Amino acid sequence: MKQIYEFAAHGAGTNQGLLSQLVVPRPIAMVSTRDANGIGNLSPFSYYLPITGDPPLVGISFGMRESDHGTKHSYDNLMACGDFVINVCSAVFADHIESIAKEYPAHIDEASLHGYTLVDSHRVSSPSVAEAPARLECIVHTTVPLGSDLAPVVMVVGEVLCAVIDDSVLESPDLDHPRIDLQALGPIGRSGARTFIRTTPDGVYHQERVPYRANEKEDLTV
Ligand SMILES: Cc1cc2nc3c(=O)[nH]c(=O)nc-3n(C[C@H](O)[C@H](O)[C@H](O)COP(=O)(O)O)c2cc1C
């Protein structure tokens, strides 16, 4: 027996809640920016995806603030300066993700409030979190208005100019063939219903890529 959930028969919140539970685990972009007054901002986003490798593009969906229905401060900042940084949401953020996401007033720097250090980035004006083991420095490539009148959303497509990677998460120093140590990176995944997923040794497994060969067609056993 399978149940059919029709999205058209349900409200926006319920629909998003189900998507958030079925499109899992999602990576979390811990986005750092700075406003025109120099105040840092740190916010997590899990409606986040890699789009293409050439050019290297990533997308993040920005909704509206629930408290005042305005645009998110992180969105305002990246639109004003044209860049932002995605800090990989590793274990260093694990205990603070929800707290960092609180809709603080603009004069609060969520990074320093939670004990993180904002440092200058390599290629962009937005700051980076020193404690993050890896980050992607991005410029705004395109914005795509989506969502609805009741729930407007803008997908920001960022072009990644550089990755800054801590030696501790690099398997070898050869950046022409970069290999990341997944356990050392320790990314946190997002699921629905306020649940998160840690990277643990028994949760990770390996599978070789198996190319299809035309002469295999008589033998379709797996
Ligand atoms: C794990 C997690 C994922 C989130 N993902 C998104 C998202 O993809 N898009 C979004 O608009 N808000 C998302 N939020 C809410 C934002 O983080 C929150 O509104 C933001 O931190 C507000 O701060 P700001 O106005 O300073 O940008 C998420 C919150 C959490 C805890």
Ligand as a Chemical Component Dictionary entry (heavy atoms), coordinates in Angstrom:
data_LIG
# 
_chem_comp.id                   LIG 
_chem_comp.type                 NON-POLYMER 
_chem_comp.pdbx_formal_charge   0 
_chem_comp.three_letter_code    LIG 
# 
loop_
_chem_comp_atom.comp_id 
_chem_comp_atom.atom_id 
_chem_comp_atom.alt_atom_id 
_chem_comp_atom.type_symbol 
_chem_comp_atom.charge 
_chem_comp_atom.model_Cartn_x 
_chem_comp_atom.model_Cartn_y 
_chem_comp_atom.model_Cartn_z 
_chem_comp_atom.pdbx_ordinal 
LIG C1  C1  C 0 19.613 24.089 9.003  1  
LIG C2  C2  C 0 18.916 25.309 8.494  2  
LIG C3  C3  C 0 18.733 25.474 7.133  3  
LIG C4  C4  C 0 18.102 26.627 6.630  4  
LIG N1  N1  N 0 17.953 26.746 5.287  5  
LIG C5  C5  C 0 17.389 27.858 4.786  6  
LIG C6  C6  C 0 17.272 28.026 3.374  7  
LIG O1  O1  O 0 17.695 27.200 2.591  8  
LIG N2  N2  N 0 16.702 29.177 2.923  9  
LIG C7  C7  C 0 16.253 30.153 3.770  10 
LIG O2  O2  O 0 15.762 31.180 3.310  11 
LIG N3  N3  N 0 16.372 30.020 5.102  12 
LIG C8  C8  C 0 16.941 28.914 5.631  13 
LIG N4  N4  N 0 17.078 28.781 6.982  14 
LIG C9  C9  C 0 16.753 29.913 7.842  15 
LIG C10 C10 C 0 17.902 30.938 7.836  16 
LIG O3  O3  O 0 19.088 30.341 8.323  17 
LIG C11 C11 C 0 17.577 32.135 8.730  18 
LIG O4  O4  O 0 16.384 32.715 8.265  19 
LIG C12 C12 C 0 18.701 33.165 8.666  20 
LIG O5  O5  O 0 19.746 32.734 9.498  21 
LIG C13 C13 C 0 18.196 34.511 9.096  22 
LIG O6  O6  O 0 19.302 35.356 9.306  23 
LIG P1  P1  P 0 19.633 36.635 8.439  24 
LIG O7  O7  O 0 18.371 37.476 8.269  25 
LIG O8  O8  O 0 20.672 37.299 9.300  26 
LIG O9  O9  O 0 20.172 36.196 7.115  27 
LIG C14 C14 C 0 17.647 27.633 7.520  28 
LIG C15 C15 C 0 17.816 27.440 8.906  29 
LIG C16 C16 C 0 18.421 26.295 9.386  30 
LIG C17 C17 C 0 18.585 26.095 10.851 31 
# 
loop_
_chem_comp_bond.comp_id 
_chem_comp_bond.atom_id_1 
_chem_comp_bond.atom_id_2 
_chem_comp_bond.value_order 
_chem_comp_bond.pdbx_ordinal 
LIG C1  C2  SING 1  
LIG C2  C3  SING 2  
LIG C2  C16 DOUB 3  
LIG C3  C4  DOUB 4  
LIG C4  N1  SING 5  
LIG C4  C14 SING 6  
LIG N1  C5  DOUB 7  
LIG C5  C6  SING 8  
LIG C5  C8  SING 9  
LIG C6  O1  DOUB 10 
LIG C6  N2  SING 11 
LIG N2  C7  SING 12 
LIG C7  O2  DOUB 13 
LIG C7  N3  SING 14 
LIG N3  C8  DOUB 15 
LIG C8  N4  SING 16 
LIG N4  C9  SING 17 
LIG N4  C14 SING 18 
LIG C9  C10 SING 19 
LIG C10 O3  SING 20 
LIG C10 C11 SING 21 
LIG C11 O4  SING 22 
LIG C11 C12 SING 23 
LIG C12 O5  SING 24 
LIG C12 C13 SING 25 
LIG C13 O6  SING 26 
LIG O6  P1  SING 27 
LIG P1  O7  DOUB 28 
LIG P1  O8  SING 29 
LIG P1  O9  SING 30 
LIG C14 C15 DOUB 31 
LIG C15 C16 SING 32 
LIG C16 C17 SING 33 
# 
